Amino acid sequence: MINDASKSGWSSHDEYRRAHDESRLDAPDEFNFGVDVVDRWAAERPDALALWWLGPDGAERHLTFAQLAERSRRVANALRSAGLDRGARVMVHLPAVPEWWETMVALAKADMIAIPTTSQLTSKDLAYRIDIAGISGVVTDRVGAEKINALSDGVSQLDVRIRLGGSDDLELPDVWIDFDDAVAAASGELDRIRTASGDPSVIYFTSGTTGPPKMVLHSHASYGVGHAITAKFWLEHLEPGVVHWNMSDPGWARTAYAGYFGPWIAGATSFVCHHPGRFDARHTLEVLSRYPIESLCAPPTVYRMLVQEELSTFRPKALRECRAAGEALNPEVLEKWRAATGITIREGYGQTETVFLCGGLPGRPVKPGSMGLPAPGFDVAVIDGDGNRLPPGQSGEIAVR
């Protein structure tokens, strides 16, 4: 829980500073995102829409929290029947399909460690991660299965291999379990597994900017409770019934922030548009015009491409809040988007190792070119080589306490 000192929307900087200094985040002794968030919403608002998926051919899938709770129990039982035990490390190598979200919730409920990976990885990339992370199971699609099959004995430790869409056309069909068949045969009942807040839950790999990708381990609470900061102070105004679209490959931690933990902590609907291939700015504008998406989170590159389109006739159906993350947002892009839509893009910054650290906070003005203000719960400062805080206008290292 975030205590009452952390209210949303500060009318003055002094009010923000007071709330920042007094805020804290408390985690219970036991926590499980699948049970304490997804199942809680399923009990309180069973018909609230959890996931709204739009496929490349226009097909749609809708999952209420009640349906997601039941599907994730079946997936958890299917994983266990396939031979995966509690604590197993399972790679989720899928594009933006509903099964990614179902599997992530199922892994939490089964107390297995989820390892999301971006669908852009090569066979060599996958082999590196499987080896260094000690991965024993994988849930993937046809493309991912073919990458893994190409490794032959190089991933012999990968005991359980589950694939979406059938396996009769694979080179090694006997080693693959069909996801749909396994889930259909599984029970919809699952006894709750008690998980301590500090127990391991998710491993993300960094992007490897300064060397080989490194593993970042998160506990059940560090993401499942910690992203309450993300939900409250960056994805503010999300609540049941609000449709939020996060544009990111699910293998990146930005989906954890803005497409999984953050929105569902708030009980909002996570909108997913699976559009393989190159980014299509015109298609994105069409989706925003046709669907009741009130909140959007996208990398600055997306906004840069959107403002190159003809926006004089762009009329979003419901859009009222926009956010950017992943890189710096050009002030020029911010101004062009605001001129066309009337919406100010609020930047957010965090790392694979953290939740939301700083950005455009509720009620505070956006300063173009700035990373914004530290989120309540974090002490962020610019320091010198000796660890001393530097005054405004001086350069140094950004440090997080």
Helices and strands as residue ranges (DSSP letters): H 13-22, H 33-33, I 34-39, H 40-44, E 49-54, E 60-64, H 65-81, E 89-93, H 98-109, E 113-116, H 123-133, E 137-140, H 142-149, G 152-155, E 160-163, G 173-175, E 176-178, H 179-185, E 200-205, E 215-219, H 220-224, H 227-233, E 243-246, H 253-255, I 256-261, H 262-265, E 269-273, H 281-290, E 295-298, H 300-306, E 321-324, H 331-341, E 345-350, E 356-359, E 373-374, E 380-383, E 397-400
